[in-house]
Amino acid sequence: MSTANHFYRCRRETASLVRLALPVCGAQLAQAGMSASDVIMSGRASATDLAAVSVGASLWVPLMLLMTGTLMGVTPIVAHRAGAGDFDQVRGKVHQALWVALVLGCLSALAMTLGARAIFQLMQIPADVAGLAIEYLSAVAFGIPAVALYQALRAFSDGMHHTRPALWMSLVGLAVNIPANFLLIYGGPGLVELWGDDIPTLLQQLPALGALGCGIATAISMWAMCLGMVWYTTRSRAYAPVSLWASPTPPRWKDIAELLYIGLPIGLAIFFEVTLFTVITLLVAYLGEITVAAHQIALNVTSILFMLPLSLSMALTVRVSNRLGAGDMAEARFVAWNGIGVGFALALLNSLLIWLLAAPVVSLYTNNVEVRTLAMSLILLAMLFQISDSLQVNLAGALRGYKDTRVVMGITLLSYWFVGLGCGHLLGRGMDSTFASLGIYGYWIGLNAGLTTAAGLLAWRLWRVSRQRSAKNAVYLH
């Protein structure tokens, strides 16, 4: 193939990948906006309400990510079948995912409501904060089944190469969440402060529910997204070949087992990553409030930038699965490695954005000079692992397209918890007889080591899996 033809092929594939990834990125940012509005608006109610919402979110968000990550297994299954043109089988697969989502959503809601009190006692959360957090979680729990059903339908839509509905529904959720938060957190007094005494007496008498109101608003927005996706999948012609709602399919254990076989390792890998950052935050608490504040600011800034490679990774899963379903192993391999190249370029862009915008962005978070100085040094350190972070998430996305999820989970566990946390804790605390403590910098160097290890191992795994699949296909064709 000539250089010109190869360049054209790369440009065409990159355009297809970016078209899929941009709506996913918008959806992720809208959902991040919902979390931000919860924190900001509950913080204006009281410090206790903010603490309750933050503590409550530290429980339900990892649990939700484990659940929704498991349901992400629907995407490669659907994309593979759609690529092969087996649309009749897609309907049954999605119906099984909806059964799984319903069960996982109900179990997660029960776990939140029944286990919160014991966990808060174990964590020694102050009684006033724990009481409000339990109320908040009880309200959020009503929306968890809706999140599960929404995620199953979103994964189906993504697998059909239709990622824009996820953006639209996330915007619907954000549009519902913000006014519902205001109405339920601040109640009548908040409305009077905003609009004056001319509003109807009934509205003036609404109670200010604080953290409980925030939980109710979150649950309402979850159901709004779920019902919106149900409505859209019944109306859009994009799903016409599947006829998703034509005839219900009862539970089929073989299909459920396939989904869990592919999806559960995805959920666990995401869970390992999220809990790693939670544990590191707890471990650095001894360094004082200045260090913890700077650490949180740096994590928040880098997590926003991480939305770009994460979205690319989710789109890459769809593209690779679709080509495999069509039986074109060589094209699937090209799609995978082209996506890794795009991820590398995106990492360079993220590093440039950090270099140019870090100072003004950090100044938006705090006026404390010590916090800003330390946060800046951590964010600039984060520039070093933008490449490994982007590569590892996109390599994992490509491997999920190959339905190779268990090895990805194992690599994630090894890289994050043994290399990342192990090195970080060793460097952060130091060894008296060998080297001094590096403090918070040691933990961030450990994160860098973990992400770099993950990128290297995942690259080896993708090279091996894509090569083996192509070789088997060549033997079959001959």
Secondary structure as the mmCIF struct_conf table of DSSP 4:
data_model
#
loop_
_struct_conf.conf_type_id
_struct_conf.id
_struct_conf.beg_label_comp_id
_struct_conf.beg_label_asym_id
_struct_conf.beg_label_seq_id
_struct_conf.end_label_comp_id
_struct_conf.end_label_asym_id
_struct_conf.end_label_seq_id
HELX_RH_AL_P HELX_RH_AL_P1 THR A 3 ALA A 45
HELX_RH_AL_P HELX_RH_AL_P2 ALA A 47 LEU A 71
TURN_TY1_P TURN_TY1_P1 MET A 72 GLY A 73
HELX_RH_AL_P HELX_RH_AL_P3 VAL A 74 ALA A 84
TURN_TY1_P TURN_TY1_P2 GLY A 85 GLY A 85
HELX_RH_AL_P HELX_RH_AL_P4 PHE A 87 LEU A 122
TURN_TY1_P TURN_TY1_P3 MET A 123 GLN A 124
HELX_RH_AL_P HELX_RH_AL_P5 ALA A 127 ALA A 141
TURN_TY1_P TURN_TY1_P4 PHE A 142 GLY A 143
HELX_RH_AL_P HELX_RH_AL_P6 ILE A 144 GLY A 159
TURN_TY1_P TURN_TY1_P5 MET A 160 HIS A 161
HELX_RH_AL_P HELX_RH_AL_P7 ARG A 164 ASN A 181
HELX_RH_PI_P HELX_RH_PI_P1 PHE A 182 TYR A 186
HELX_RH_AL_P HELX_RH_AL_P8 GLY A 187 TRP A 195
TURN_TY1_P TURN_TY1_P6 ASP A 197 ASP A 198
BEND BEND1 ILE A 199 ILE A 199
HELX_RH_AL_P HELX_RH_AL_P9 THR A 201 GLN A 204
TURN_TY1_P TURN_TY1_P7 GLN A 205 GLN A 205
TURN_TY1_P TURN_TY1_P8 GLY A 210 GLY A 210
HELX_RH_AL_P HELX_RH_AL_P10 ALA A 211 ARG A 235
HELX_RH_3T_P HELX_RH_3T_P1 ARG A 237 TYR A 239
TURN_TY1_P TURN_TY1_P9 ALA A 240 VAL A 242
TURN_TY1_P TURN_TY1_P10 LEU A 244 TRP A 245
BEND BEND2 ALA A 246 SER A 247
HELX_RH_AL_P HELX_RH_AL_P11 TRP A 253 LEU A 283
HELX_RH_3T_P HELX_RH_3T_P2 VAL A 284 LEU A 287
HELX_RH_AL_P HELX_RH_AL_P12 GLU A 289 GLY A 325
TURN_TY1_P TURN_TY1_P11 ALA A 326 GLY A 327
HELX_RH_AL_P HELX_RH_AL_P13 MET A 329 TYR A 365
HELX_RH_AL_P HELX_RH_AL_P14 VAL A 369 ALA A 382
HELX_RH_3T_P HELX_RH_3T_P3 MET A 383 PHE A 385
HELX_RH_AL_P HELX_RH_AL_P15 GLN A 386 GLY A 401
TURN_TY1_P TURN_TY1_P12 TYR A 402 LYS A 403
HELX_RH_AL_P HELX_RH_AL_P16 ARG A 406 THR A 412
HELX_RH_PI_P HELX_RH_PI_P2 LEU A 413 GLY A 420
HELX_RH_AL_P HELX_RH_AL_P17 LEU A 421 ARG A 429
STRN STRN1 MET A 431 MET A 431
TURN_TY1_P TURN_TY1_P13 ASP A 432 THR A 434
STRN STRN2 PHE A 435 PHE A 435
TURN_TY1_P TURN_TY1_P14 GLY A 439 GLY A 439
HELX_RH_AL_P HELX_RH_AL_P18 ILE A 440 LEU A 477
#
